[in-house]
Every structure is written in structure tokens, then in C-alpha cells.
Amino acid sequence: MVVNDPNPPHSAAPISALPALADSADLIARAATYASAFHQADIGLAVADADDGALEDVNPVFAAMLGYDPGALCGCRLDDITHP
């Protein structure tokens, strides 16, 4: 065992990890584009959890159609805001 190894095996990312870093930057850019399009759309959009129907995100147009503030709708279930 080397106590003061100047080049420990975990000191730097391997060369094979560099493309993954570029991919994550691309992923961040795509997420920003999606968020911008979602929140600036001229139609009402909402993202709901597939399991329980809880609204995870709504855009301002969707909230305005229902007469709510967007923040007030997040966490509500679709059953809470739709007719039975």
C-alpha cells in the first residue's frame, strides 16, 4: 500500500468519461429548451404522475383555464380538478 501516492486511481475522470460529460451538457440544454417551450406555450399543458395522477408541472395557460395559480395546482390530482 502506498500512503502518499501522487496519482490515486480516483483523482481524475478517465478519458472514456469525457463524451458522457458532453452528453450531460447537451441534456441540460435540451431540458432548458423543453422547459421554455412548455411554459411559454399558447395552449394549456400539464405533466401528471402516471401512477396517482398528481400534477407535477403546469404551464400558466393551463392554470388560467382552470382559474388557479400554477403553483396551487402542483400536487393536486387530476381527479380533484376534473368532473367525475
mmCIF file as gemmi writes it, N, C-alpha and C atoms, coordinates in Angstrom:
data_model
loop_
_atom_site.group_PDB
_atom_site.id
_atom_site.type_symbol
_atom_site.label_atom_id
_atom_site.label_alt_id
_atom_site.label_comp_id
_atom_site.label_asym_id
_atom_site.label_entity_id
_atom_site.label_seq_id
_atom_site.pdbx_PDB_ins_code
_atom_site.Cartn_x
_atom_site.Cartn_y
_atom_site.Cartn_z
_atom_site.occupancy
_atom_site.B_iso_or_equiv
_atom_site.pdbx_formal_charge
_atom_site.auth_seq_id
_atom_site.auth_asym_id
_atom_site.pdbx_PDB_model_num
ATOM 1 N N . MET Axp A 1 ? 0.837 -1.183 0 1 0 ? 1 A 1
ATOM 2 C CA . MET Axp A 1 ? 0 0 0 1 0 ? 1 A 1
ATOM 3 C C . MET Axp A 1 ? 0.878 1.241 0 1 0 ? 1 A 1
ATOM 4 N N . VAL Axp A 2 ? 0.607 2.158 -0.89 1 0 ? 2 A 1
ATOM 5 C CA . VAL Axp A 2 ? 1.341 3.42 -0.974 1 0 ? 2 A 1
ATOM 6 C C . VAL Axp A 2 ? 0.515 4.472 -0.268 1 0 ? 2 A 1
ATOM 7 N N . VAL Axp A 3 ? 1.104 5.099 0.755 1 0 ? 3 A 1
ATOM 8 C CA . VAL Axp A 3 ? 0.359 6.058 1.56 1 0 ? 3 A 1
ATOM 9 C C . VAL Axp A 3 ? 0.209 7.394 0.872 1 0 ? 3 A 1
ATOM 10 N N . ASN Axp A 4 ? 1.224 7.921 0.286 1 0 ? 4 A 1
ATOM 11 C CA . ASN Axp A 4 ? 1.195 9.248 -0.342 1 0 ? 4 A 1
ATOM 12 C C . ASN Axp A 4 ? 1.319 9.141 -1.855 1 0 ? 4 A 1
ATOM 13 N N . ASP Axp A 5 ? 0.487 8.351 -2.464 1 0 ? 5 A 1
ATOM 14 C CA . ASP Axp A 5 ? 0.513 8.186 -3.917 1 0 ? 5 A 1
ATOM 15 C C . ASP Axp A 5 ? 0.056 9.492 -4.564 1 0 ? 5 A 1
ATOM 16 N N . PRO Axp A 6 ? 0.897 10.135 -5.393 1 0 ? 6 A 1
ATOM 17 C CA . PRO Axp A 6 ? 0.513 11.41 -6.014 1 0 ? 6 A 1
ATOM 18 C C . PRO Axp A 6 ? -0.55 11.244 -7.096 1 0 ? 6 A 1
ATOM 19 N N . ASN Axp A 7 ? -0.769 10.041 -7.555 1 0 ? 7 A 1
ATOM 20 C CA . ASN Axp A 7 ? -1.758 9.789 -8.605 1 0 ? 7 A 1
ATOM 21 C C . ASN Axp A 7 ? -2.73 8.692 -8.175 1 0 ? 7 A 1
ATOM 22 N N . PRO Axp A 8 ? -3.576 8.979 -7.212 1 0 ? 8 A 1
ATOM 23 C CA . PRO Axp A 8 ? -4.512 7.94 -6.798 1 0 ? 8 A 1
ATOM 24 C C . PRO Axp A 8 ? -5.441 7.581 -7.949 1 0 ? 8 A 1
ATOM 25 N N . PRO Axp A 9 ? -5.954 6.373 -7.969 1 0 ? 9 A 1
ATOM 26 C CA . PRO Axp A 9 ? -6.774 5.935 -9.101 1 0 ? 9 A 1
ATOM 27 C C . PRO Axp A 9 ? -8.048 6.749 -9.296 1 0 ? 9 A 1
ATOM 28 N N . HIS Axp A 10 ? -8.55 7.413 -8.288 1 0 ? 10 A 1
ATOM 29 C CA . HIS Axp A 10 ? -9.791 8.183 -8.405 1 0 ? 10 A 1
ATOM 30 C C . HIS Axp A 10 ? -9.557 9.684 -8.576 1 0 ? 10 A 1
ATOM 31 N N . SER Axp A 11 ? -8.342 10.078 -8.915 1 0 ? 11 A 1
ATOM 32 C CA . SER Axp A 11 ? -8.026 11.504 -8.948 1 0 ? 11 A 1
ATOM 33 C C . SER Axp A 11 ? -8.583 12.234 -10.167 1 0 ? 11 A 1
ATOM 34 N N . ALA Axp A 12 ? -8.876 11.517 -11.252 1 0 ? 12 A 1
ATOM 35 C CA . ALA Axp A 12 ? -9.372 12.189 -12.451 1 0 ? 12 A 1
ATOM 36 C C . ALA Axp A 12 ? -10.317 11.266 -13.198 1 0 ? 12 A 1
ATOM 37 N N . ALA Axp A 13 ? -11.188 11.865 -13.962 1 0 ? 13 A 1
ATOM 38 C CA . ALA Axp A 13 ? -12.114 11.065 -14.761 1 0 ? 13 A 1
ATOM 39 C C . ALA Axp A 13 ? -11.345 10.391 -15.879 1 0 ? 13 A 1
ATOM 40 N N . PRO Axp A 14 ? -11.667 9.158 -16.178 1 0 ? 14 A 1
ATOM 41 C CA . PRO Axp A 14 ? -10.999 8.502 -17.3 1 0 ? 14 A 1
ATOM 42 C C . PRO Axp A 14 ? -11.404 9.155 -18.61 1 0 ? 14 A 1
ATOM 43 N N . ILE Axp A 15 ? -10.593 8.971 -19.613 1 0 ? 15 A 1
ATOM 44 C CA . ILE Axp A 15 ? -10.861 9.56 -20.924 1 0 ? 15 A 1
ATOM 45 C C . ILE Axp A 15 ? -12.227 9.1 -21.442 1 0 ? 15 A 1
ATOM 46 N N . SER Axp A 16 ? -12.618 7.88 -21.162 1 0 ? 16 A 1
ATOM 47 C CA . SER Axp A 16 ? -13.901 7.376 -21.656 1 0 ? 16 A 1
ATOM 48 C C . SER Axp A 16 ? -15.085 8.129 -21.061 1 0 ? 16 A 1
ATOM 49 N N . ALA Axp A 17 ? -14.901 8.843 -19.97 1 0 ? 17 A 1
ATOM 50 C CA . ALA Axp A 17 ? -15.993 9.592 -19.353 1 0 ? 17 A 1
ATOM 51 C C . ALA Axp A 17 ? -16.211 10.948 -20.004 1 0 ? 17 A 1
ATOM 52 N N . LEU Axp A 18 ? -15.285 11.427 -20.777 1 0 ? 18 A 1
ATOM 53 C CA . LEU Axp A 18 ? -15.413 12.749 -21.381 1 0 ? 18 A 1
ATOM 54 C C . LEU Axp A 18 ? -16.608 12.874 -22.32 1 0 ? 18 A 1
ATOM 55 N N . PRO Axp A 19 ? -16.904 11.892 -23.19 1 0 ? 19 A 1
ATOM 56 C CA . PRO Axp A 19 ? -18.116 12.025 -24.008 1 0 ? 19 A 1
ATOM 57 C C . PRO Axp A 19 ? -19.378 12.086 -23.16 1 0 ? 19 A 1
ATOM 58 N N . ALA Axp A 20 ? -19.416 11.395 -22.047 1 0 ? 20 A 1
ATOM 59 C CA . ALA Axp A 20 ? -20.586 11.442 -21.179 1 0 ? 20 A 1
ATOM 60 C C . ALA Axp A 20 ? -20.786 12.845 -20.621 1 0 ? 20 A 1
ATOM 61 N N . LEU Axp A 21 ? -19.699 13.541 -20.325 1 0 ? 21 A 1
ATOM 62 C CA . LEU Axp A 21 ? -19.811 14.91 -19.844 1 0 ? 21 A 1
ATOM 63 C C . LEU Axp A 21 ? -20.404 15.802 -20.919 1 0 ? 21 A 1
ATOM 64 N N . ALA Axp A 22 ? -19.992 15.604 -22.168 1 0 ? 22 A 1
ATOM 65 C CA . ALA Axp A 22 ? -20.553 16.386 -23.274 1 0 ? 22 A 1
ATOM 66 C C . ALA Axp A 22 ? -22.031 16.056 -23.436 1 0 ? 22 A 1
ATOM 67 N N . ASP Axp A 23 ? -22.397 14.788 -23.277 1 0 ? 23 A 1
ATOM 68 C CA . ASP Axp A 23 ? -23.791 14.397 -23.388 1 0 ? 23 A 1
ATOM 69 C C . ASP Axp A 23 ? -24.63 15.029 -22.288 1 0 ? 23 A 1
ATOM 70 N N . SER Axp A 24 ? -24.075 15.152 -21.077 1 0 ? 24 A 1
ATOM 71 C CA . SER Axp A 24 ? -24.847 15.749 -19.991 1 0 ? 24 A 1
ATOM 72 C C . SER Axp A 24 ? -25.062 17.239 -20.242 1 0 ? 24 A 1
ATOM 73 N N . ALA Axp A 25 ? -24.098 17.918 -20.851 1 0 ? 25 A 1
ATOM 74 C CA . ALA Axp A 25 ? -24.281 19.323 -21.203 1 0 ? 25 A 1
ATOM 75 C C . ALA Axp A 25 ? -25.382 19.451 -22.258 1 0 ? 25 A 1
ATOM 76 N N . ASP Axp A 26 ? -25.413 18.534 -23.197 1 0 ? 26 A 1
ATOM 77 C CA . ASP Axp A 26 ? -26.461 18.528 -24.218 1 0 ? 26 A 1
ATOM 78 C C . ASP Axp A 26 ? -27.817 18.251 -23.573 1 0 ? 26 A 1
ATOM 79 N N . LEU Axp A 27 ? -27.842 17.345 -22.622 1 0 ? 27 A 1
ATOM 80 C CA . LEU Axp A 27 ? -29.081 17.026 -21.918 1 0 ? 27 A 1
ATOM 81 C C . LEU Axp A 27 ? -29.61 18.236 -21.156 1 0 ? 27 A 1
ATOM 82 N N . ILE Axp A 28 ? -28.73 18.975 -20.521 1 0 ? 28 A 1
ATOM 83 C CA . ILE Axp A 28 ? -29.128 20.182 -19.793 1 0 ? 28 A 1
ATOM 84 C C . ILE Axp A 28 ? -29.7 21.216 -20.755 1 0 ? 28 A 1
ATOM 85 N N . ALA Axp A 29 ? -29.061 21.378 -21.911 1 0 ? 29 A 1
ATOM 86 C CA . ALA Axp A 29 ? -29.556 22.331 -22.91 1 0 ? 29 A 1
ATOM 87 C C . ALA Axp A 29 ? -30.923 21.917 -23.437 1 0 ? 29 A 1
ATOM 88 N N . ARG Axp A 30 ? -31.112 20.625 -23.664 1 0 ? 30 A 1
ATOM 89 C CA . ARG Axp A 30 ? -32.407 20.146 -24.157 1 0 ? 30 A 1
ATOM 90 C C . ARG Axp A 30 ? -33.491 20.327 -23.106 1 0 ? 30 A 1
ATOM 91 N N . ALA Axp A 31 ? -33.158 20.091 -21.847 1 0 ? 31 A 1
ATOM 92 C CA . ALA Axp A 31 ? -34.133 20.279 -20.768 1 0 ? 31 A 1
ATOM 93 C C . ALA Axp A 31 ? -34.543 21.741 -20.662 1 0 ? 31 A 1
ATOM 94 N N . ALA Axp A 32 ? -33.6 22.646 -20.847 1 0 ? 32 A 1
ATOM 95 C CA . ALA Axp A 32 ? -33.916 24.076 -20.798 1 0 ? 32 A 1
ATOM 96 C C . ALA Axp A 32 ? -34.826 24.465 -21.964 1 0 ? 32 A 1
ATOM 97 N N . THR Axp A 33 ? -34.565 23.902 -23.13 1 0 ? 33 A 1
ATOM 98 C CA . THR Axp A 33 ? -35.408 24.182 -24.302 1 0 ? 33 A 1
ATOM 99 C C . THR Axp A 33 ? -36.823 23.664 -24.07 1 0 ? 33 A 1
ATOM 100 N N . TYR Axp A 34 ? -36.929 22.44 -23.535 1 0 ? 34 A 1
ATOM 101 C CA . TYR Axp A 34 ? -38.237 21.862 -23.241 1 0 ? 34 A 1
ATOM 102 C C . TYR Axp A 34 ? -38.991 22.726 -22.228 1 0 ? 34 A 1
ATOM 103 N N . ALA Axp A 35 ? -38.332 23.121 -21.157 1 0 ? 35 A 1
ATOM 104 C CA . ALA Axp A 35 ? -38.982 23.926 -20.116 1 0 ? 35 A 1
ATOM 105 C C . ALA Axp A 35 ? -39.46 25.255 -20.681 1 0 ? 35 A 1
ATOM 106 N N . SER Axp A 36 ? -38.648 25.86 -21.522 1 0 ? 36 A 1
ATOM 107 C CA . SER Axp A 36 ? -39.03 27.135 -22.124 1 0 ? 36 A 1
ATOM 108 C C . SER Axp A 36 ? -40.262 26.964 -23.021 1 0 ? 36 A 1
ATOM 109 N N . ALA Axp A 37 ? -40.255 25.936 -23.844 1 0 ? 37 A 1
ATOM 110 C CA . ALA Axp A 37 ? -41.396 25.693 -24.734 1 0 ? 37 A 1
ATOM 111 C C . ALA Axp A 37 ? -42.652 25.36 -23.93 1 0 ? 37 A 1
ATOM 112 N N . PHE Axp A 38 ? -42.505 24.567 -22.884 1 0 ? 38 A 1
ATOM 113 C CA . PHE Axp A 38 ? -43.634 24.165 -22.047 1 0 ? 38 A 1
ATOM 114 C C . PHE Axp A 38 ? -44.276 25.37 -21.385 1 0 ? 38 A 1
ATOM 115 N N . HIS Axp A 39 ? -43.484 26.228 -20.781 1 0 ? 39 A 1
ATOM 116 C CA . HIS Axp A 39 ? -44.018 27.346 -20.01 1 0 ? 39 A 1
ATOM 117 C C . HIS Axp A 39 ? -44.435 28.543 -20.861 1 0 ? 39 A 1
ATOM 118 N N . GLN Axp A 40 ? -43.977 28.59 -22.114 1 0 ? 40 A 1
ATOM 119 C CA . GLN Axp A 40 ? -44.351 29.7 -22.986 1 0 ? 40 A 1
ATOM 120 C C . GLN Axp A 40 ? -45.376 29.3 -24.048 1 0 ? 40 A 1
ATOM 121 N N . ALA Axp A 41 ? -45.87 28.073 -23.996 1 0 ? 41 A 1
ATOM 122 C CA . ALA Axp A 41 ? -46.832 27.592 -24.988 1 0 ? 41 A 1
ATOM 123 C C . ALA Axp A 41 ? -48.14 28.383 -24.892 1 0 ? 41 A 1
ATOM 124 N N . ASP Axp A 42 ? -48.809 28.523 -26.038 1 0 ? 42 A 1
ATOM 125 C CA . ASP Axp A 42 ? -50.095 29.224 -26.086 1 0 ? 42 A 1
ATOM 126 C C . ASP Axp A 42 ? -51.271 28.305 -25.783 1 0 ? 42 A 1
ATOM 127 N N . ILE Axp A 43 ? -51.002 27.037 -25.498 1 0 ? 43 A 1
ATOM 128 C CA . ILE Axp A 43 ? -52.046 26.095 -25.128 1 0 ? 43 A 1
ATOM 129 C C . ILE Axp A 43 ? -51.763 25.571 -23.721 1 0 ? 43 A 1
ATOM 130 N N . GLY Axp A 44 ? -52.804 25.123 -23.045 1 0 ? 44 A 1
ATOM 131 C CA . GLY Axp A 44 ? -52.637 24.605 -21.697 1 0 ? 44 A 1
ATOM 132 C C . GLY Axp A 44 ? -51.955 23.249 -21.7 1 0 ? 44 A 1
ATOM 133 N N . LEU Axp A 45 ? -50.905 23.12 -20.922 1 0 ? 45 A 1
ATOM 134 C CA . LEU Axp A 45 ? -50.159 21.868 -20.816 1 0 ? 45 A 1
ATOM 135 C C . LEU Axp A 45 ? -49.955 21.515 -19.349 1 0 ? 45 A 1
ATOM 136 N N . ALA Axp A 46 ? -49.994 20.221 -19.063 1 0 ? 46 A 1
ATOM 137 C CA . ALA Axp A 46 ? -49.741 19.754 -17.703 1 0 ? 46 A 1
ATOM 138 C C . ALA Axp A 46 ? -48.998 18.43 -17.77 1 0 ? 46 A 1
ATOM 139 N N . VAL Axp A 47 ? -48.178 18.179 -16.776 1 0 ? 47 A 1
ATOM 140 C CA . VAL Axp A 47 ? -47.48 16.902 -16.625 1 0 ? 47 A 1
ATOM 141 C C . VAL Axp A 47 ? -47.99 16.285 -15.337 1 0 ? 47 A 1
ATOM 142 N N . ALA Axp A 48 ? -48.517 15.057 -15.46 1 0 ? 48 A 1
ATOM 143 C CA . ALA Axp A 48 ? -49.079 14.372 -14.3 1 0 ? 48 A 1
ATOM 144 C C . ALA Axp A 48 ? -48.363 13.049 -14.081 1 0 ? 48 A 1
ATOM 145 N N . ASP Axp A 49 ? -48.277 12.625 -12.829 1 0 ? 49 A 1
ATOM 146 C CA . ASP Axp A 49 ? -47.712 11.339 -12.474 1 0 ? 49 A 1
ATOM 147 C C . ASP Axp A 49 ? -48.628 10.239 -13.004 1 0 ? 49 A 1
ATOM 148 N N . ALA Axp A 50 ? -48.053 9.259 -13.659 1 0 ? 50 A 1
ATOM 149 C CA . ALA Axp A 50 ? -48.857 8.197 -14.254 1 0 ? 50 A 1
ATOM 150 C C . ALA Axp A 50 ? -49.512 7.303 -13.211 1 0 ? 50 A 1
ATOM 151 N N . ASP Axp A 51 ? -48.914 7.195 -12.039 1 0 ? 51 A 1
ATOM 152 C CA . ASP Axp A 51 ? -49.456 6.296 -11.019 1 0 ? 51 A 1
ATOM 153 C C . ASP Axp A 51 ? -50.641 6.885 -10.274 1 0 ? 51 A 1
ATOM 154 N N . ASP Axp A 52 ? -50.486 8.094 -9.766 1 0 ? 52 A 1
ATOM 155 C CA . ASP Axp A 52 ? -51.563 8.652 -8.941 1 0 ? 52 A 1
ATOM 156 C C . ASP Axp A 52 ? -52.25 9.871 -9.546 1 0 ? 52 A 1
ATOM 157 N N . GLY Axp A 53 ? -51.819 10.321 -10.713 1 0 ? 53 A 1
ATOM 158 C CA . GLY Axp A 53 ? -52.463 11.454 -11.37 1 0 ? 53 A 1
ATOM 159 C C . GLY Axp A 53 ? -52.131 12.802 -10.769 1 0 ? 53 A 1
ATOM 160 N N . ALA Axp A 54 ? -51.148 12.861 -9.884 1 0 ? 54 A 1
ATOM 161 C CA . ALA Axp A 54 ? -50.774 14.14 -9.276 1 0 ? 54 A 1
ATOM 162 C C . ALA Axp A 54 ? -50.079 15.021 -10.311 1 0 ? 54 A 1
ATOM 163 N N . LEU Axp A 55 ? -50.506 16.274 -10.373 1 0 ? 55 A 1
ATOM 164 C CA . LEU Axp A 55 ? -49.889 17.209 -11.306 1 0 ? 55 A 1
ATOM 165 C C . LEU Axp A 55 ? -48.485 17.571 -10.82 1 0 ? 55 A 1
ATOM 166 N N . GLU Axp A 56 ? -47.51 17.38 -11.69 1 0 ? 56 A 1
ATOM 167 C CA . GLU Axp A 56 ? -46.125 17.681 -11.35 1 0 ? 56 A 1
ATOM 168 C C . GLU Axp A 56 ? -45.706 19.05 -11.868 1 0 ? 56 A 1
ATOM 169 N N . ASP Axp A 57 ? -46.299 19.459 -12.981 1 0 ? 57 A 1
ATOM 170 C CA . ASP Axp A 57 ? -45.981 20.769 -13.554 1 0 ? 57 A 1
ATOM 171 C C . ASP Axp A 57 ? -47.137 21.184 -14.441 1 0 ? 57 A 1
ATOM 172 N N . VAL Axp A 58 ? -47.465 22.458 -14.426 1 0 ? 58 A 1
ATOM 173 C CA . VAL Axp A 58 ? -48.491 23.012 -15.309 1 0 ? 58 A 1
ATOM 174 C C . VAL Axp A 58 ? -47.965 24.33 -15.86 1 0 ? 58 A 1
ATOM 175 N N . ASN Axp A 59 ? -48.41 24.668 -17.049 1 0 ? 59 A 1
ATOM 176 C CA . ASN Axp A 59 ? -47.991 25.959 -17.578 1 0 ? 59 A 1
ATOM 177 C C . ASN Axp A 59 ? -49.041 27.017 -17.223 1 0 ? 59 A 1
ATOM 178 N N . PRO Axp A 60 ? -48.713 28.284 -17.384 1 0 ? 60 A 1
ATOM 179 C CA . PRO Axp A 60 ? -49.64 29.354 -16.992 1 0 ? 60 A 1
ATOM 180 C C . PRO Axp A 60 ? -50.987 29.303 -17.715 1 0 ? 60 A 1
ATOM 181 N N . VAL Axp A 61 ? -51 28.879 -18.966 1 0 ? 61 A 1
ATOM 182 C CA . VAL Axp A 61 ? -52.254 28.823 -19.721 1 0 ? 61 A 1
ATOM 183 C C . VAL Axp A 61 ? -53.182 27.758 -19.134 1 0 ? 61 A 1
ATOM 184 N N . PHE Axp A 62 ? -52.636 26.596 -18.775 1 0 ? 62 A 1
ATOM 185 C CA . PHE Axp A 62 ? -53.445 25.543 -18.163 1 0 ? 62 A 1
ATOM 186 C C . PHE Axp A 62 ? -54.048 26.038 -16.856 1 0 ? 62 A 1
ATOM 187 N N . ALA Axp A 63 ? -53.232 26.684 -16.04 1 0 ? 63 A 1
ATOM 188 C CA . ALA Axp A 63 ? -53.71 27.197 -14.754 1 0 ? 63 A 1
ATOM 189 C C . ALA Axp A 63 ? -54.788 28.26 -14.965 1 0 ? 63 A 1
ATOM 190 N N . ALA Axp A 64 ? -54.593 29.138 -15.929 1 0 ? 64 A 1
ATOM 191 C CA . ALA Axp A 64 ? -55.575 30.192 -16.193 1 0 ? 64 A 1
ATOM 192 C C . ALA Axp A 64 ? -56.901 29.609 -16.68 1 0 ? 64 A 1
ATOM 193 N N . MET Axp A 65 ? -56.851 28.531 -17.466 1 0 ? 65 A 1
ATOM 194 C CA . MET Axp A 65 ? -58.082 27.896 -17.936 1 0 ? 65 A 1
ATOM 195 C C . MET Axp A 65 ? -58.923 27.405 -16.77 1 0 ? 65 A 1
ATOM 196 N N . LEU Axp A 66 ? -58.245 26.99 -15.702 1 0 ? 66 A 1
ATOM 197 C CA . LEU Axp A 66 ? -58.954 26.462 -14.54 1 0 ? 66 A 1
ATOM 198 C C . LEU Axp A 66 ? -59.168 27.503 -13.457 1 0 ? 66 A 1
ATOM 199 N N . GLY Axp A 67 ? -58.608 28.705 -13.642 1 0 ? 67 A 1
ATOM 200 C CA . GLY Axp A 67 ? -58.77 29.775 -12.668 1 0 ? 67 A 1
ATOM 201 C C . GLY Axp A 67 ? -57.883 29.636 -11.44 1 0 ? 67 A 1
ATOM 202 N N . TYR Axp A 68 ? -56.73 28.986 -11.601 1 0 ? 68 A 1
ATOM 203 C CA . TYR Axp A 68 ? -55.803 28.784 -10.495 1 0 ? 68 A 1
ATOM 204 C C . TYR Axp A 68 ? -54.446 29.408 -10.799 1 0 ? 68 A 1
ATOM 205 N N . ASP Axp A 69 ? -53.658 29.575 -9.754 1 0 ? 69 A 1
ATOM 206 C CA . ASP Axp A 69 ? -52.251 29.925 -9.884 1 0 ? 69 A 1
ATOM 207 C C . ASP Axp A 69 ? -51.501 28.63 -10.198 1 0 ? 69 A 1
ATOM 208 N N . PRO Axp A 70 ? -50.51 28.646 -11.096 1 0 ? 70 A 1
ATOM 209 C CA . PRO Axp A 70 ? -49.794 27.402 -11.424 1 0 ? 70 A 1
ATOM 210 C C . PRO Axp A 70 ? -49.245 26.67 -10.199 1 0 ? 70 A 1
ATOM 211 N N . GLY Axp A 71 ? -48.718 27.389 -9.24 1 0 ? 71 A 1
ATOM 212 C CA . GLY Axp A 71 ? -48.175 26.752 -8.048 1 0 ? 71 A 1
ATOM 213 C C . GLY Axp A 71 ? -49.226 26.054 -7.211 1 0 ? 71 A 1
ATOM 214 N N . ALA Axp A 72 ? -50.452 26.548 -7.259 1 0 ? 72 A 1
ATOM 215 C CA . ALA Axp A 72 ? -51.526 25.95 -6.47 1 0 ? 72 A 1
ATOM 216 C C . ALA Axp A 72 ? -51.968 24.609 -7.045 1 0 ? 72 A 1
ATOM 217 N N . LEU Axp A 73 ? -51.747 24.395 -8.334 1 0 ? 73 A 1
ATOM 218 C CA . LEU Axp A 73 ? -52.18 23.145 -8.955 1 0 ? 73 A 1
ATOM 219 C C . LEU Axp A 73 ? -51.182 22.008 -8.769 1 0 ? 73 A 1
ATOM 220 N N . CYS Axp A 74 ? -49.916 22.327 -8.624 1 0 ? 74 A 1
ATOM 221 C CA . CYS Axp A 74 ? -48.907 21.282 -8.487 1 0 ? 74 A 1
ATOM 222 C C . CYS Axp A 74 ? -49.153 20.498 -7.206 1 0 ? 74 A 1
ATOM 223 N N . GLY Axp A 75 ? -49.212 19.208 -7.348 1 0 ? 75 A 1
ATOM 224 C CA . GLY Axp A 75 ? -49.507 18.335 -6.217 1 0 ? 75 A 1
ATOM 225 C C . GLY Axp A 75 ? -50.961 17.896 -6.184 1 0 ? 75 A 1
ATOM 226 N N . CYS Axp A 76 ? -51.851 18.659 -6.851 1 0 ? 76 A 1
ATOM 227 C CA . CYS Axp A 76 ? -53.25 18.246 -6.939 1 0 ? 76 A 1
ATOM 228 C C . CYS Axp A 76 ? -53.344 17.026 -7.86 1 0 ? 76 A 1
ATOM 229 N N . ARG Axp A 77 ? -54.36 16.224 -7.624 1 0 ? 77 A 1
ATOM 230 C CA . ARG Axp A 77 ? -54.6 15.085 -8.508 1 0 ? 77 A 1
ATOM 231 C C . ARG Axp A 77 ? -55.58 15.506 -9.593 1 0 ? 77 A 1
ATOM 232 N N . LEU Axp A 78 ? -55.496 14.846 -10.735 1 0 ? 78 A 1
ATOM 233 C CA . LEU Axp A 78 ? -56.416 15.163 -11.825 1 0 ? 78 A 1
ATOM 234 C C . LEU Axp A 78 ? -57.862 14.992 -11.387 1 0 ? 78 A 1
ATOM 235 N N . ASP Axp A 79 ? -58.12 14.013 -10.54 1 0 ? 79 A 1
ATOM 236 C CA . ASP Axp A 79 ? -59.484 13.797 -10.04 1 0 ? 79 A 1
ATOM 237 C C . ASP Axp A 79 ? -59.998 14.989 -9.246 1 0 ? 79 A 1
ATOM 238 N N . ASP Axp A 80 ? -59.096 15.765 -8.648 1 0 ? 80 A 1
ATOM 239 C CA . ASP Axp A 80 ? -59.505 16.92 -7.851 1 0 ? 80 A 1
ATOM 240 C C . ASP Axp A 80 ? -59.982 18.081 -8.702 1 0 ? 80 A 1
ATOM 241 N N . ILE Axp A 81 ? -59.577 18.113 -9.964 1 0 ? 81 A 1
ATOM 242 C CA . ILE Axp A 81 ? -59.901 19.286 -10.796 1 0 ? 81 A 1
ATOM 243 C C . ILE Axp A 81 ? -60.747 18.94 -12.021 1 0 ? 81 A 1
ATOM 244 N N . THR Axp A 82 ? -61.154 17.666 -12.151 1 0 ? 82 A 1
ATOM 245 C CA . THR Axp A 82 ? -61.988 17.288 -13.295 1 0 ? 82 A 1
ATOM 246 C C . THR Axp A 82 ? -63.34 16.788 -12.81 1 0 ? 82 A 1
ATOM 247 N N . HIS Axp A 83 ? -64.304 16.822 -13.68 1 0 ? 83 A 1
ATOM 248 C CA . HIS Axp A 83 ? -65.646 16.349 -13.351 1 0 ? 83 A 1
ATOM 249 C C . HIS Axp A 83 ? -65.639 14.819 -13.311 1 0 ? 83 A 1
ATOM 250 N N . PRO Axp A 84 ? -66.354 14.246 -12.351 1 0 ? 84 A 1
ATOM 251 C CA . PRO Axp A 84 ? -66.363 12.772 -12.253 1 0 ? 84 A 1
ATOM 252 C C . PRO Axp A 84 ? -66.997 12.177 -13.467 1 0 ? 84 A 1
